[in-house]
Amino acid sequence: MAKETLGYQSRTAAVLAFRKEGLSAERIAERIGIDVKTVSALECSARRWREKAPNFVRPSAGSFPIGVRERLRPHARARDISVDTLIRRLVETVAFGNLVDAVLDDAEELGP
């Protein structure tokens, strides 16, 4: 079973995201609170899984106007993550928390 970690669905997802941001295994282990060997094991496990699932699609933050990215930058910096990672976390939180209607507040436009 996946262990939610620092806003990611699993430790593996956190490790892969931090690696993508350029963090070392030592820094990742420190941030997550696991052993460096566990970081390596999670990376190897993810690599094996991808080999078995050739149609794996990496999520993308997509394209956002520079103004949106600039408004998010201080929030990403405060969390020591990239703007793309913050965007992914926001979308995942809204989707998994079933918060779309609360965030958009456009129920009147949708009709009955």
C-alpha positions as CSV (number, residue, x, y, z in Angstrom):
1,M,0.0,0.0,0.0
2,A,1.3,3.5,-0.9
3,K,2.4,5.8,1.9
4,E,1.4,9.4,1.3
5,T,4.6,11.4,1.6
6,L,5.0,15.2,1.7
7,G,1.9,15.7,-0.5
8,Y,2.8,12.9,-3.0
9,Q,0.7,9.8,-3.4
10,S,3.7,7.6,-2.3
11,R,7.3,7.6,-1.2
12,T,8.2,6.5,-4.7
13,A,6.4,9.5,-6.3
14,A,8.1,11.8,-3.9
15,V,11.5,10.3,-4.6
16,L,11.0,10.6,-8.4
17,A,9.7,14.2,-8.1
18,F,12.7,15.3,-6.0
19,R,15.1,13.5,-8.4
20,K,13.5,15.4,-11.3
21,E,14.2,18.6,-9.4
22,G,17.8,17.6,-9.1
23,L,18.0,16.7,-5.5
24,S,20.7,14.1,-4.4
25,A,19.7,10.8,-2.8
26,E,21.1,12.1,0.5
27,R,19.0,15.2,0.4
28,I,15.9,13.2,-0.6
29,A,16.4,10.8,2.2
30,E,16.8,13.7,4.6
31,R,13.6,15.4,3.4
32,I,11.5,12.3,3.4
33,G,13.0,10.8,6.6
34,I,14.2,7.5,5.1
35,D,17.5,5.8,4.6
36,V,19.5,6.6,1.5
37,K,19.4,2.9,0.6
38,T,15.6,3.1,0.6
39,V,15.7,6.0,-1.9
40,S,17.8,3.9,-4.2
41,A,15.4,0.9,-3.7
42,L,12.4,3.0,-4.5
43,E,14.0,4.4,-7.7
44,C,14.9,0.8,-8.8
45,S,11.4,-0.3,-8.1
46,A,9.9,2.5,-10.2
47,R,12.3,1.8,-13.1
48,R,11.3,-1.9,-13.1
49,W,7.6,-0.9,-13.0
50,R,8.1,1.4,-16.0
51,E,9.8,-1.3,-18.0
52,K,6.7,-3.5,-17.4
53,A,4.4,-0.7,-18.4
54,P,5.6,0.8,-21.6
55,N,2.5,3.0,-22.0
56,F,3.3,4.9,-18.8
57,V,2.6,8.6,-19.2
58,R,4.4,11.1,-17.0
59,P,2.1,13.8,-15.7
60,S,2.9,17.3,-17.0
61,A,2.1,20.6,-15.5
62,G,1.4,21.8,-19.0
63,S,1.6,25.4,-20.2
64,F,0.5,28.2,-18.1
65,P,0.7,31.9,-18.7
66,I,3.8,33.5,-17.2
67,G,1.6,35.6,-14.9
68,V,0.2,32.4,-13.3
69,R,3.6,30.9,-12.9
70,E,4.9,34.1,-11.4
71,R,2.1,34.2,-8.8
72,L,2.9,30.6,-7.8
73,R,6.6,31.1,-7.6
74,P,6.7,32.4,-4.0
75,H,4.5,29.5,-2.9
76,A,6.8,27.0,-4.6
77,R,9.9,28.6,-3.2
78,A,8.4,28.5,0.4
79,R,7.9,24.8,0.0
80,D,11.4,24.3,-1.6
81,I,9.8,22.8,-4.8
82,S,9.5,23.8,-8.4
83,V,6.5,25.7,-9.8
84,D,5.7,22.7,-12.0
85,T,5.7,20.4,-8.9
86,L,3.4,22.9,-7.1
87,I,1.0,22.9,-10.0
88,R,0.9,19.1,-10.0
89,R,0.3,19.0,-6.3
90,L,-2.5,21.6,-6.5
91,V,-4.2,19.7,-9.3
92,E,-3.8,16.4,-7.5
93,T,-5.1,17.8,-4.3
94,V,-8.2,19.3,-6.0
95,A,-8.9,16.1,-7.9
96,F,-8.3,13.6,-5.1
97,G,-10.0,15.8,-2.6
98,N,-13.1,16.2,-4.8
99,L,-12.7,20.0,-4.5
100,V,-13.3,21.2,-8.1
101,D,-16.7,22.7,-7.3
102,A,-15.4,24.4,-4.1
103,V,-12.4,25.9,-5.9
104,L,-14.2,27.0,-9.1
105,D,-17.4,28.1,-7.4
106,D,-19.3,28.1,-10.7
107,A,-22.3,25.9,-9.8
108,E,-24.8,28.5,-11.1
109,E,-23.2,28.3,-14.5
110,L,-23.4,24.5,-14.6
111,G,-27.1,24.4,-14.1
112,P,-29.1,21.7,-12.3
